[in-house]
Amino acid sequence: MILLDADVIIDLHRLNVWNQVVKKNIIYISSIILRQEVHFFEDYNGVRHSIDLLKDVGSLFSEISISAEDLKIFSQQFDRVFEAELHSGEKEALKILQDNNEFLFCTCDKVAIKAIALLGKKEQGISFEKLLKSSGLTKNLEFKHTEKYFRKYLDEGSIMRIQSCGIKK
């Protein structure tokens, strides 16, 4: 089961591989990401295309959410500087990840990747590149999509965890 961040959904649409990925995987999207963070993508010519995911909830993917209270409590475990860099949708997805060992979280956001490691969930992160490969797809990718990029920020998050940085004691 793959939990997708907004940047991943947008880039899957930009690369025109969204349909292939959702057909090959069991996909979940947090409510905040689904309803507040994914509205459009710009193609490589700068043309804006709308993304309407709501029509596909329950057929191509599932929506998952947590309570506002759980989100607030979850956010409070990070120090103020680190917490401020995480978007609400990422916080919701990370809380879902923290509570469920069945999910893999796919994001290209370096702060969210570090947070995966800070939470002790390194094995539950998956790079964009690895998601495509596991779906039988290969594309020329930007550095932010690569396994190397993902590992770099997982490693940084692991160091932060050891040093007790980013998380309140």
C-alpha positions as CSV (number, residue, x, y, z in Angstrom):
1,M,0.0,0.0,0.0
2,I,1.5,3.3,-1.2
3,L,0.7,6.6,0.4
4,L,1.4,9.5,-2.0
5,D,2.5,13.1,-1.3
6,A,1.1,15.9,-3.4
7,D,4.4,16.5,-5.2
8,V,4.4,12.8,-6.3
9,I,0.8,13.0,-7.6
10,I,1.5,16.1,-9.5
11,D,4.7,14.7,-11.1
12,L,3.0,11.4,-12.0
13,H,0.5,13.5,-13.9
14,R,3.2,15.7,-15.5
15,L,5.1,12.5,-16.7
16,N,1.8,11.1,-17.9
17,V,2.2,7.9,-15.8
18,W,-0.6,8.4,-13.2
19,N,-2.9,5.8,-14.7
20,Q,-0.2,3.1,-15.0
21,V,1.0,3.7,-11.4
22,V,-2.5,3.5,-9.9
23,K,-3.3,0.3,-11.8
24,K,-0.2,-1.4,-10.6
25,N,-0.4,-0.4,-6.9
26,I,-2.8,0.0,-4.0
27,I,-2.8,3.7,-3.6
28,Y,-3.9,5.9,-0.7
29,I,-4.0,9.7,-0.5
30,S,-4.5,11.6,2.7
31,S,-7.6,13.8,2.8
32,I,-5.6,17.0,3.2
33,I,-3.5,16.2,0.1
34,L,-6.5,15.1,-1.9
35,R,-8.8,18.0,-1.0
36,Q,-6.4,20.9,-0.4
37,E,-3.0,20.4,-2.1
38,V,-3.5,18.8,-5.6
39,H,-5.3,21.0,-8.1
40,F,-3.2,21.2,-11.2
41,F,0.2,20.5,-12.8
42,E,2.2,22.5,-15.3
43,D,3.6,20.6,-18.3
44,Y,7.1,21.2,-19.5
45,N,5.9,24.0,-21.8
46,G,4.4,25.9,-18.8
47,V,0.8,25.0,-19.7
48,R,-1.5,24.4,-16.7
49,H,-3.6,21.3,-16.6
50,S,-6.2,20.7,-13.9
51,I,-6.2,17.5,-11.8
52,D,-9.6,16.3,-10.6
53,L,-8.9,13.4,-8.2
54,L,-12.2,13.4,-6.3
55,K,-14.0,11.6,-9.1
56,D,-11.7,8.6,-8.7
57,V,-11.8,8.1,-4.9
58,G,-12.8,4.5,-4.2
59,S,-12.1,3.3,-7.8
60,L,-8.4,4.2,-8.6
61,F,-7.3,4.9,-5.0
62,S,-8.5,5.3,-1.5
63,E,-8.8,8.3,0.7
64,I,-7.5,8.1,4.3
65,S,-7.6,10.7,7.1
66,I,-6.9,11.4,10.7
67,S,-8.7,13.7,13.2
68,A,-7.7,17.3,13.6
69,E,-6.8,16.5,17.2
70,D,-4.4,13.7,16.1
71,L,-2.8,16.0,13.6
72,K,-2.3,18.6,16.3
73,I,-0.7,16.2,18.7
74,F,1.4,14.6,16.0
75,S,2.8,18.0,14.9
76,Q,3.7,18.9,18.5
77,Q,6.4,16.2,18.6
78,F,8.6,18.1,16.2
79,D,10.6,21.2,17.2
80,R,9.1,24.4,15.9
81,V,11.6,25.0,13.1
82,F,11.2,21.5,11.6
83,E,7.5,21.4,12.1
84,A,7.0,24.7,10.3
85,E,8.7,23.2,7.2
86,L,6.2,20.3,6.9
87,H,3.0,20.9,5.0
88,S,-0.3,19.9,6.6
89,G,-0.8,17.1,4.0
90,E,2.6,15.7,4.8
91,K,1.9,15.8,8.5
92,E,-1.3,13.9,8.0
93,A,0.5,11.3,5.8
94,L,3.4,10.9,8.2
95,K,0.9,10.4,11.1
96,I,-0.8,7.7,9.1
97,L,2.6,6.2,8.3
98,Q,3.6,6.3,12.0
99,D,0.4,4.4,13.0
100,N,0.5,1.8,10.3
101,N,3.3,-0.5,9.3
102,E,1.6,-1.5,6.1
103,F,2.1,1.7,4.2
104,L,5.1,3.0,2.2
105,F,5.2,6.8,1.9
106,C,6.4,8.3,-1.4
107,T,7.5,11.9,-1.4
108,C,10.1,14.1,-3.1
109,D,10.1,16.7,-0.4
110,K,13.4,16.6,1.5
111,V,11.9,17.7,4.8
112,A,9.2,15.0,4.6
113,I,11.9,12.4,3.7
114,K,13.9,13.5,6.8
115,A,10.8,13.2,8.9
116,I,10.3,9.6,7.8
117,A,13.7,8.8,9.3
118,L,13.1,11.0,12.4
119,L,10.1,8.9,13.1
120,G,12.1,5.7,12.8
121,K,10.2,4.6,9.7
122,K,13.1,4.5,7.1
123,E,12.0,1.1,5.8
124,Q,8.6,2.7,5.0
125,G,9.8,5.3,2.6
126,I,9.9,4.8,-1.1
127,S,11.5,7.0,-3.7
128,F,9.6,8.2,-6.8
129,E,12.2,6.3,-8.9
130,K,11.5,3.0,-7.0
131,L,7.8,3.5,-7.3
132,L,8.0,3.8,-11.1
133,K,10.4,0.8,-11.3
134,S,8.0,-1.3,-9.2
135,S,5.2,-0.3,-11.6
136,G,7.2,-1.4,-14.6
137,L,8.0,2.1,-15.8
138,T,11.2,3.9,-16.6
139,K,11.5,7.6,-17.3
140,N,14.3,10.2,-17.5
141,L,14.0,11.7,-14.0
142,E,14.9,14.9,-12.3
143,F,17.4,14.4,-9.4
144,K,14.6,14.9,-6.8
145,H,12.9,11.8,-8.1
146,T,15.9,9.5,-7.8
147,E,16.7,6.8,-5.2
148,K,20.0,8.6,-4.6
149,Y,18.2,11.8,-3.6
150,F,15.8,9.9,-1.4
151,R,18.6,8.0,0.4
152,K,20.5,11.3,1.0
153,Y,17.7,12.8,2.9
154,L,16.8,9.6,4.8
155,D,20.4,9.5,5.9
156,E,20.3,13.2,7.0
157,G,17.0,12.4,8.9
158,S,18.7,9.4,10.6
159,I,21.6,11.6,11.8
160,M,19.1,14.2,13.1
161,R,17.3,11.3,15.0
162,I,20.6,10.2,16.6
163,Q,21.4,13.8,17.5
164,S,17.9,14.4,18.8
165,C,17.4,17.3,16.4
166,G,14.0,18.1,14.8
167,I,12.1,16.2,17.5
168,K,11.3,17.5,21.0
169,K,12.8,15.6,23.8
